[in-house]
Amino acid sequence: MIKLIIRIAYFLCVLIEGVIGLRIILYFINANSENQIVQWVNTISNILITPFQGIVDSTINFWKFEIPSVLIVSLFFYIVAGIVCSELLKSYRNND
């Protein structure tokens, strides 16, 4: 049962990383915010990055692009959570 819960948590981490990564890519290409897909990605990612609001208040500059640093901080957190879930799955691999 615990293995199933960890697998679900790992799947959710990967899904969340994908949504935040997609938002960063859409931010880089300056996607039209009136498009329904862009609005959906922004809505979902806003829910996911809300716990990290206020940790950092600045933006990160890459060449001529400015990215809100909360996106990078939240992506980093979810990557670490995914790595932890992956390592837990490895430790439960032989315990079937």
N, C-alpha and C positions, 0 to 999 in steps of 0.2 A: 504494500500500500504506500509506503514512504517513497519507494522508487517511482511510482506513478505520479505522486505529488511533485517530486523533483523534476520529472520529465515535463510536466505541465508548466512548472515555473521556468524551466529552461526555454521551452517553446515560447512562453510569453515574453521572456527577456529578449529573445532573438526577434520576435515580432515588434516589440517596442523599439529596439535598436534600428530596425528597418524603417519604422515610421519617422523617427527623429532624424535618421540619416537622409531620408527622402526630403524632409523639410529643409535640411541644410542644403541639399542639392537644389531644391526649388528656390531657396533664398539666393544661392549663387547665380542661377540663371535668370533671376529677377522675373519669376513667373507671374502671370496675371492673377491677382488675388481674387478676381471675380469669377474665375473658373471654378466649377463645382468640385473637381478633384482637389484642387489646391485648397479650397475652403475646407474640405473634409480633412485633409492632412493637417492643416493648421488647427482645426478644432480638436482633433484627436491628440495631436502633439501638445497643445496647450494644456490639456488635462494631465498629460504625462509629465510635463516639466513644471507644473505648478508647485510641487513640493520643494523645488530648487530655487524658486524666486527669492531674491534677496540675499543669496549667498554671495553672489558677485553682481556688481551693478554696471560693469563696463562692457564694451564690445571688443572683439578680437579682430585685428586687421590683417587680412591676407591680401597682399598686393593692393588692389584698389577696392577690395570687398570688405565690408564690415559685417561680422556675424555676432549676434547677441551671445555673450559668453555663457548664459544659462543653458543654451543648447549643448555646448561642449561639455559643461559640467554634468548635465543630466545624462548625456550619452556615455561619458566616462563611468558614471555610477552604474548604469545598466550593463555596460560591458563587464565591469568587475562582478556584478551579480550573476551574469551569465557564466563567467569563468568559474565562480564558486559552485554554481549548479552543475557545470560540466565535471568539475573535480569530484563532487559528491556522487554523480552518476558513475564515474570511473571506480569509486570506492565500493559502490554497491553492485558492480558488474558481476562479481563472482558469488554473490549472495542470493542466487535465485532459488 
